[in-house]
Amino acid sequence: MHNRYLAERTVQDIDKRVAKILKDLGDPKPPLCVELVHELLPQLTSAG
């Protein structure tokens, strides 16, 4: 999918972060539990 609003580097960064979150959650099947994502995000942002 082509994105007209974000630079390619930004899209790649977002995709990388989403993949890490899903991996850290154990690659869950949909639907995704948003509460688990909210719990994990502070750990990811502080880790850099």
TIMI-2910 file (N, C-alpha, C, CB; in pm, 1 decimal, decimal comma, always signed):
<rs>
+----------+----------+----------+----------+----------+----------+----------+----------+----------+----------+----------+----------+------+
!      n_x !      n_y !      n_z !     ca_x !     ca_y !     ca_z !      c_x !      c_y !      c_z !     cb_x !     cb_y !     cb_z ! resn !
+----------+----------+----------+----------+----------+----------+----------+----------+----------+----------+----------+----------+------+
!    +84,8 !   -117,8 !     +0,0 !     +0,0 !     +0,0 !     +0,0 !    +89,2 !   +123,9 !     +0,0 !    -96,4 !     -0,1 !   +122,4 !  Met !
!    +62,0 !   +215,5 !    -87,9 !   +139,4 !   +339,3 !    -96,4 !    +79,3 !   +443,2 !     -2,8 !   +143,3 !   +392,7 !   -242,0 !  His !
!   +166,6 !   +510,9 !    +69,2 !   +123,1 !   +611,8 !   +164,6 !   +165,3 !   +748,5 !   +114,9 !   +180,9 !   +584,4 !   +305,2 !  Asn !
!    +72,1 !   +839,3 !   +101,5 !   +102,3 !   +973,8 !    +51,7 !   +135,7 !  +1071,8 !   +162,7 !    -14,0 !  +1026,4 !    -27,6 !  Arg !
!   +119,3 !  +1032,7 !   +287,3 !   +133,5 !  +1125,7 !   +398,1 !   +260,3 !  +1106,0 !   +480,5 !    +15,6 !  +1114,2 !   +486,7 !  Tyr !
!   +313,2 !   +984,9 !   +482,7 !   +430,3 !   +955,5 !   +563,2 !   +548,1 !   +918,6 !   +474,5 !   +400,7 !   +842,9 !   +661,9 !  Leu !
!   +666,0 !   +959,6 !   +517,1 !   +786,7 !   +921,1 !   +444,4 !   +806,7 !   +770,1 !   +457,6 !   +911,3 !   +998,7 !   +497,7 !  Ala !
!   +871,1 !   +710,8 !   +360,2 !   +894,0 !   +566,1 !   +361,1 !   +967,3 !   +522,7 !   +487,8 !   +974,1 !   +523,8 !   +237,1 !  Glu !
!  +1062,0 !   +601,8 !   +531,7 !  +1137,8 !   +570,2 !   +654,0 !  +1044,7 !   +566,2 !   +775,8 !  +1250,8 !   +674,5 !   +676,7 !  Arg !
!   +949,9 !   +657,0 !   +780,5 !   +854,0 !   +660,5 !   +890,9 !   +764,9 !   +537,3 !   +888,0 !   +768,5 !   +788,1 !   +884,5 !  Thr !
!   +720,0 !   +499,6 !   +771,2 !   +636,2 !   +380,2 !   +755,9 !   +712,9 !   +256,3 !   +801,4 !   +589,9 !   +363,9 !   +608,8 !  Val !
!   +838,9 !   +246,5 !   +762,5 !   +921,0 !   +132,4 !   +803,5 !   +939,7 !   +129,7 !   +954,9 !  +1057,6 !   +137,0 !   +733,7 !  Gln !
!   +959,1 !   +246,2 !  +1014,9 !   +976,2 !   +254,2 !  +1159,8 !   +849,5 !   +208,7 !  +1232,0 !  +1012,6 !   +397,5 !  +1201,7 !  Asp !
!   +735,0 !   +253,9 !  +1184,3 !   +607,3 !   +213,1 !  +1244,6 !   +588,1 !    +62,6 !  +1230,0 !   +488,9 !   +288,9 !  +1179,2 !  Ile !
!   +613,1 !     +9,5 !  +1112,1 !   +598,8 !   -134,4 !  +1089,3 !   +690,3 !   -214,1 !  +1182,0 !   +629,6 !   -168,6 !   +942,9 !  Asp !
!   +813,2 !   -165,6 !  +1201,0 !   +908,9 !   -232,8 !  +1288,8 !   +859,3 !   -233,6 !  +1433,0 !  +1046,0 !   -164,7 !  +1280,6 !  Lys !
!   +807,1 !   -120,8 !  +1478,7 !   +757,5 !   -112,2 !  +1615,9 !   +634,9 !   -200,9 !  +1637,0 !   +723,7 !    +32,6 !  +1650,7 !  Arg !
!   +545,7 !   -202,1 !  +1540,4 !   +425,8 !   -286,6 !  +1550,7 !   +465,4 !   -433,9 !  +1554,4 !   +329,2 !   -259,8 !  +1432,3 !  Val !
!   +560,1 !   -472,1 !  +1469,6 !   +605,9 !   -611,0 !  +1467,6 !   +666,6 !   -650,3 !  +1602,5 !   +708,8 !   -631,9 !  +1354,9 !  Ala !
!   +743,5 !   -560,1 !  +1663,3 !   +804,2 !   -588,5 !  +1793,8 !   +696,9 !   -604,1 !  +1900,8 !   +902,5 !   -476,8 !  +1833,3 !  Lys !
!   +599,0 !   -515,8 !  +1900,2 !   +490,6 !   -525,2 !  +1998,5 !   +418,0 !   -658,7 !  +1984,6 !   +391,0 !   -408,0 !  +1981,4 !  Ile !
!   +384,5 !   -695,8 !  +1861,9 !   +314,0 !   -822,7 !  +1840,2 !   +399,8 !   -941,1 !  +1882,4 !   +273,8 !   -837,2 !  +1692,9 !  Leu !
!   +529,2 !   -935,5 !  +1852,1 !   +619,7 !  -1043,2 !  +1893,6 !   +625,5 !  -1052,8 !  +2045,1 !   +760,7 !  -1020,7 !  +1836,8 !  Lys !
!   +640,0 !   -937,4 !  +2112,7 !   +648,1 !   -936,4 !  +2258,3 !   +518,2 !   -983,4 !  +2324,2 !   +682,7 !   -797,1 !  +2306,8 !  Asp !
!   +407,6 !   -970,1 !  +2253,6 !   +279,0 !  -1018,8 !  +2303,5 !   +257,8 !  -1166,4 !  +2269,5 !   +164,9 !   -935,1 !  +2245,7 !  Leu !
!   +354,6 !  -1227,0 !  +2202,3 !   +343,5 !  -1369,0 !  +2167,7 !   +271,2 !  -1393,3 !  +2037,3 !   +273,3 !  -1442,7 !  +2276,9 !  Gly !
!   +274,7 !  -1297,3 !  +1945,8 !   +208,0 !  -1307,8 !  +1815,2 !    +62,9 !  -1353,1 !  +1828,4 !   +283,9 !  -1404,8 !  +1725,2 !  Asp !
!    -17,7 !  -1274,1 !  +1900,7 !   -156,3 !  -1314,3 !  +1927,2 !   -242,4 !  -1313,1 !  +1801,0 !   -217,8 !  -1222,6 !  +2031,7 !  Pro !
!   -341,8 !  -1396,8 !  +1803,1 !   -441,7 !  -1398,5 !  +1695,5 !   -542,5 !  -1286,9 !  +1721,4 !   -513,7 !  -1538,1 !  +1686,4 !  Lys !
!   -600,3 !  -1232,1 !  +1615,3 !   -703,3 !  -1128,8 !  +1635,0 !   -822,1 !  -1185,6 !  +1710,0 !   -749,2 !  -1070,8 !  +1500,0 !  Pro !
!   -894,7 !  -1106,5 !  +1781,6 !   -873,8 !   -963,8 !  +1805,0 !   -764,9 !   -939,6 !  +1909,4 !  -1004,3 !   -897,9 !  +1849,4 !  Pro !
!   -694,3 !   -830,9 !  +1892,2 !   -584,8 !   -793,3 !  +1979,8 !   -638,9 !   -725,3 !  +2104,8 !   -486,0 !   -701,5 !  +1906,8 !  Leu !
!   -588,5 !   -765,6 !  +2220,4 !   -630,0 !   -705,5 !  +2346,7 !   -553,2 !   -574,4 !  +2366,1 !   -605,4 !   -803,5 !  +2466,7 !  Cys !
!   -620,9 !   -464,3 !  +2349,2 !   -558,3 !   -332,1 !  +2355,3 !   -498,6 !   -305,4 !  +2493,1 !   -660,2 !   -223,4 !  +2320,6 !  Val !
!   -557,6 !   -358,7 !  +2596,6 !   -504,2 !   -338,8 !  +2731,5 !   -362,4 !   -395,3 !  +2744,1 !   -596,2 !   -404,4 !  +2835,2 !  Glu !
!   -337,0 !   -509,3 !  +2681,5 !   -202,6 !   -566,3 !  +2684,6 !   -102,8 !   -477,7 !  +2611,9 !   -202,7 !   -705,5 !  +2623,1 !  Leu !
!   -145,0 !   -419,3 !  +2501,6 !    -57,6 !   -328,9 !  +2426,4 !    -24,7 !   -206,6 !  +2511,9 !   -124,4 !   -285,8 !  +2292,5 !  Val !
!   -122,3 !   -151,5 !  +2578,1 !   -100,0 !    -34,0 !  +2663,7 !     -3,0 !    -65,9 !  +2777,0 !   -233,4 !    +16,4 !  +2721,6 !  His !
!     -9,5 !   -186,3 !  +2830,4 !    +83,2 !   -226,2 !  +2935,8 !   +225,9 !   -238,9 !  +2883,4 !    +38,8 !   -357,8 !  +2997,7 !  Glu !
!   +240,6 !   -283,1 !  +2758,7 !   +371,5 !   -307,3 !  +2700,8 !   +437,9 !   -180,4 !  +2647,9 !   +359,7 !   -407,5 !  +2590,4 !  Leu !
!   +363,2 !    -84,0 !  +2602,4 !   +420,4 !    +34,7 !  +2538,6 !   +521,2 !   +110,1 !  +2624,6 !   +310,9 !   +127,5 !  +2500,4 !  Leu !
!   +497,0 !   +134,8 !  +2753,5 !   +598,7 !   +206,4 !  +2832,4 !   +733,9 !   +133,1 !  +2835,2 !   +548,5 !   +226,2 !  +2975,4 !  Pro !
!   +731,3 !     +1,3 !  +2836,1 !   +854,9 !    -75,8 !  +2837,1 !   +931,3 !    -57,1 !  +2705,9 !   +825,1 !   -224,6 !  +2860,9 !  Gln !
!   +858,0 !    -53,2 !  +2595,9 !   +922,5 !    -36,9 !  +2465,5 !   +979,1 !   +102,7 !  +2445,8 !   +824,2 !    -67,6 !  +2355,0 !  Leu !
!   +905,8 !   +202,8 !  +2490,5 !   +951,9 !   +340,0 !  +2470,3 !  +1070,1 !   +372,7 !  +2560,2 !   +838,3 !   +438,4 !  +2495,9 !  Thr !
!  +1077,9 !   +313,6 !  +2677,6 !  +1192,4 !   +339,6 !  +2765,3 !  +1315,2 !   +261,1 !  +2721,2 !  +1157,7 !   +304,8 !  +2909,9 !  Ser !
!  +1294,1 !   +152,3 !  +2648,1 !  +1406,7 !    +70,5 !  +2600,9 !  +1473,0 !   +131,7 !  +2479,4 !  +1360,2 !    -70,4 !  +2568,0 !  Ala !
!  +1404,9 !   +226,5 !  +2414,9 !  +1462,6 !   +294,8 !  +2299,5 !  +1428,4 !   +224,8 !  +2176,0 !  +1610,1 !   +307,0 !  +2310,6 !  Gly !
+----------+----------+----------+----------+----------+----------+----------+----------+----------+----------+----------+----------+------+
</rs>
